[in-house]
Structure formats: C-alpha cells, structure tokens
Amino acid sequence: MGEPKYSKWTVEGDKKIKWICGCFQTTDGFFKFCDRHDETLKRAIQSQIDELDMTLIVED
C-alpha cells in the first residue's frame, strides 16, 4: 500500500499535501492519528463535540 495522501480543497483549487507524521485520512473520510498526536487530537475533537452540542443524553 502506498503512502496515504490527503487533499485539501482551497480557493486556489485542489492542493495535494503530505502528512509529516503517521496521521492520515482514509478514502472513506475517516482519520487515523499517530501515537504522537492521538491523545491531543482526541481531546480536541471531544471538546468540539461538547462545544457544538452534538450529543444528547440517552438514559437506558
């Protein structure tokens, strides 16, 4: 399998960029984080989920 690539759409057009670590985006839109960034990015994502109020409490 080749090195994972990530495309970023910008006003200038489609720019190809390269990850400088082990993080990557899968072809179906999911992100996989390397050991170095995993905990930090998980905390960032969780705080955004809370801030954007994207969940609701479901009681069993």
SELO-352377 format. One record per residue: residue in three letters; x, y negated, z of N, C-alpha, C in turn. Coordinates in nm, 4 decimals, decimal comma. Each point is the difference from the previous one (the first is absolute). Layout:
# SELO-352377
[r ALA; [X; Y; Z]; [X; Y; Z]; [X; Y; Z]]
...
This chain:
# SELO-352377
[r MET; [0,0851; 0,1175; 0,0000]; [-0,0851; -0,1175; 0,0000]; [0,0895; -0,1236; 0,0000]]
[r GLY; [-0,0329; -0,0988; -0,0789]; [0,0784; -0,1221; -0,0109]; [-0,0203; -0,0915; 0,1192]]
[r GLU; [0,0769; -0,1068; 0,0031]; [-0,0106; -0,0971; 0,1085]; [-0,1336; -0,0735; -0,0081]]
[r PRO; [-0,0741; -0,0082; 0,1113]; [-0,1307; -0,0678; -0,0027]; [0,0135; -0,1475; -0,0352]]
[r LYS; [-0,0906; -0,0497; -0,0804]; [-0,0013; -0,1409; -0,0414]; [-0,1265; -0,0656; 0,0522]]
[r TYR; [0,0036; -0,1298; 0,0090]; [-0,1152; -0,0769; 0,0460]; [-0,0126; -0,1198; -0,0916]]
[r SER; [-0,1169; -0,0189; -0,0579]; [-0,0237; -0,1146; -0,0872]; [-0,0785; -0,1051; 0,0749]]
[r LYS; [0,0398; -0,1239; -0,0153]; [-0,0703; -0,1096; 0,0658]; [-0,0521; -0,0949; -0,1065]]
[r TRP; [-0,1309; -0,0214; -0,0004]; [-0,0596; -0,0903; -0,0968]; [0,0177; -0,1420; 0,0502]]
[r THR; [0,0520; -0,0862; -0,0841]; [0,0207; -0,1397; 0,0371]; [-0,0556; -0,0890; -0,1096]]
[r VAL; [0,0022; -0,1300; 0,0217]; [-0,0492; -0,0933; -0,1011]; [0,0845; 0,0095; -0,1263]]
[r GLU; [0,1265; 0,0335; 0,0175]; [0,0892; 0,0102; -0,1167]; [-0,0199; 0,1301; -0,0758]]
[r GLY; [-0,0756; 0,0928; 0,0563]; [-0,0207; 0,1288; -0,0653]; [0,0423; 0,1125; 0,0912]]
[r ASP; [0,0076; 0,1184; -0,0548]; [0,0334; 0,1192; 0,0766]; [0,1509; 0,0050; 0,0218]]
[r LYS; [0,0433; -0,0080; 0,1247]; [0,1429; 0,0054; 0,0311]; [0,0324; 0,1335; 0,0630]]
[r LYS; [0,1031; 0,0654; -0,0471]; [0,0440; 0,1250; 0,0592]; [0,0983; -0,0336; 0,1103]]
[r ILE; [-0,0243; 0,0549; 0,1182]; [0,0933; -0,0209; 0,1096]; [0,0421; 0,1358; 0,0538]]
[r LYS; [0,1044; 0,0005; 0,0787]; [0,0540; 0,1247; 0,0508]; [0,0090; -0,0085; 0,1527]]
[r TRP; [-0,0470; 0,1017; 0,0687]; [0,0106; 0,0042; 0,1452]; [0,1478; 0,0110; 0,0373]]
[r ILE; [0,0414; -0,0657; 0,1099]; [0,1391; 0,0081; 0,0432]; [0,0146; 0,0974; 0,1176]]
[r CYS; [-0,1058; 0,0746; 0,0284]; [0,0031; 0,0979; 0,1084]; [-0,0787; 0,1224; -0,0452]]
[r GLY; [-0,0431; 0,0811; 0,0938]; [-0,0737; 0,1214; -0,0338]; [-0,1499; -0,0182; -0,0128]]
[r CYS; [-0,0513; -0,1225; 0,0164]; [-0,1435; -0,0253; -0,0134]; [-0,0400; 0,0077; -0,1478]]
[r PHE; [-0,1230; 0,0415; -0,0265]; [-0,0475; 0,0012; -0,1380]; [-0,1514; 0,0024; -0,0042]]
[r GLN; [-0,0545; -0,0284; -0,1165]; [-0,1438; 0,0064; -0,0230]; [-0,0263; 0,1152; -0,0947]]
[r THR; [-0,0987; 0,0826; 0,0320]; [-0,0327; 0,1131; -0,0861]; [-0,0826; -0,0472; -0,1194]]
[r THR; [-0,0112; 0,0842; -0,1000]; [-0,0748; -0,0378; -0,1201]; [-0,1478; -0,0222; 0,0290]]
[r ASP; [-0,0518; 0,0612; 0,1072]; [-0,1413; -0,0200; 0,0329]; [-0,0210; -0,1108; 0,1029]]
[r GLY; [0,1025; -0,0863; 0,0210]; [-0,0176; -0,1210; 0,0795]; [0,0293; 0,0102; 0,1482]]
[r PHE; [0,0542; 0,1118; 0,0459]; [0,0337; 0,0137; 0,1413]; [0,1455; -0,0371; 0,0228]]
[r PHE; [0,0314; -0,0464; 0,1210]; [0,1364; -0,0377; 0,0336]; [0,0608; 0,1025; 0,0940]]
[r LYS; [0,1262; 0,0286; -0,0193]; [0,0778; 0,0863; 0,0888]; [0,1179; -0,0827; 0,0474]]
[r PHE; [0,0168; -0,0083; 0,1320]; [0,1060; -0,0826; 0,0564]; [0,1164; 0,0855; 0,0474]]
[r CYS; [0,1204; -0,0522; -0,0153]; [0,1194; 0,0704; 0,0456]; [0,0077; -0,0061; 0,1526]]
[r ASP; [0,0882; 0,0809; 0,0576]; [0,0149; 0,0049; 0,1460]; [0,0367; -0,1364; 0,0580]]
[r ARG; [0,0772; -0,0767; -0,0728]; [0,0452; -0,1307; 0,0478]; [-0,1164; -0,0996; 0,0158]]
[r HIS; [-0,0981; 0,0055; -0,0890]; [-0,1090; -0,0984; -0,0008]; [-0,1336; 0,0543; 0,0488]]
[r ASP; [-0,0100; 0,1283; 0,0231]; [-0,1282; 0,0650; 0,0286]; [-0,0742; -0,0620; 0,1189]]
[r GLU; [0,0616; -0,0076; 0,1171]; [-0,0681; -0,0513; 0,1186]; [-0,0377; -0,1476; -0,0140]]
[r THR; [0,0916; -0,0803; -0,0538]; [-0,0272; -0,1430; -0,0167]; [-0,1168; -0,0228; -0,0943]]
[r LEU; [-0,0026; 0,0704; -0,1111]; [-0,1083; -0,0181; -0,0969]; [-0,1316; 0,0557; 0,0522]]
[r LYS; [0,0037; 0,1077; 0,0753]; [-0,1234; 0,0519; 0,0600]; [-0,0604; -0,1030; 0,0950]]
[r ARG; [0,0846; -0,0633; 0,0833]; [-0,0492; -0,1029; 0,0920]; [-0,0575; -0,1194; -0,0770]]
[r ALA; [0,0668; -0,0383; -0,1078]; [-0,0483; -0,1127; -0,0809]; [-0,1356; 0,0319; -0,0629]]
[r ILE; [-0,0140; 0,1197; -0,0530]; [-0,1262; 0,0405; -0,0627]; [-0,1111; 0,0074; 0,1047]]
[r GLN; [0,0304; 0,0578; 0,1176]; [-0,1017; 0,0109; 0,1043]; [-0,0450; -0,1373; 0,0485]]
[r SER; [0,0933; -0,0940; 0,0121]; [-0,0398; -0,1337; 0,0448]; [-0,0868; -0,0694; -0,1044]]
[r GLN; [0,0275; 0,0237; -0,1277]; [-0,0830; -0,0586; -0,1051]; [-0,1385; 0,0622; -0,0022]]
[r ILE; [-0,0085; 0,1293; 0,0236]; [-0,1307; 0,0670; 0,0055]; [-0,0829; -0,0604; 0,1123]]
[r ASP; [0,0650; -0,0221; 0,1167]; [-0,0710; -0,0612; 0,1125]; [-0,0404; -0,1431; -0,0320]]
[r GLU; [0,0918; -0,0773; -0,0564]; [-0,0276; -0,1406; -0,0302]; [-0,1103; -0,0161; -0,1042]]
[r LEU; [-0,0019; 0,0881; -0,0988]; [-0,1007; -0,0080; -0,1057]; [-0,1309; 0,0657; 0,0403]]
[r ASP; [-0,0041; 0,0583; 0,1180]; [-0,1209; 0,0648; 0,0514]; [-0,0518; 0,1030; -0,1005]]
[r MET; [0,0865; 0,0933; -0,0367]; [-0,0326; 0,0986; -0,1022]; [-0,0562; 0,1301; 0,0579]]
[r THR; [-0,0165; 0,0072; 0,1308]; [-0,0498; 0,1221; 0,0611]; [-0,1153; -0,0316; 0,0946]]
[r LEU; [-0,0732; 0,1034; 0,0361]; [-0,1014; -0,0158; 0,1015]; [0,0061; 0,1219; 0,0909]]
[r ILE; [-0,0442; -0,0177; 0,1230]; [0,0066; 0,1083; 0,0981]; [-0,1153; 0,0968; -0,0241]]
[r VAL; [0,0348; 0,1265; -0,0106]; [-0,0994; 0,1052; -0,0192]; [0,0067; 0,0905; 0,1213]]
[r GLU; [-0,1099; 0,0108; 0,0692]; [-0,0052; 0,0865; 0,1190]; [-0,0623; 0,1331; -0,0367]]
[r ASP; [0,0604; 0,1058; 0,0504]; [-0,0526; 0,1352; -0,0256]; [-0,1154; 0,0318; 0,0891]]
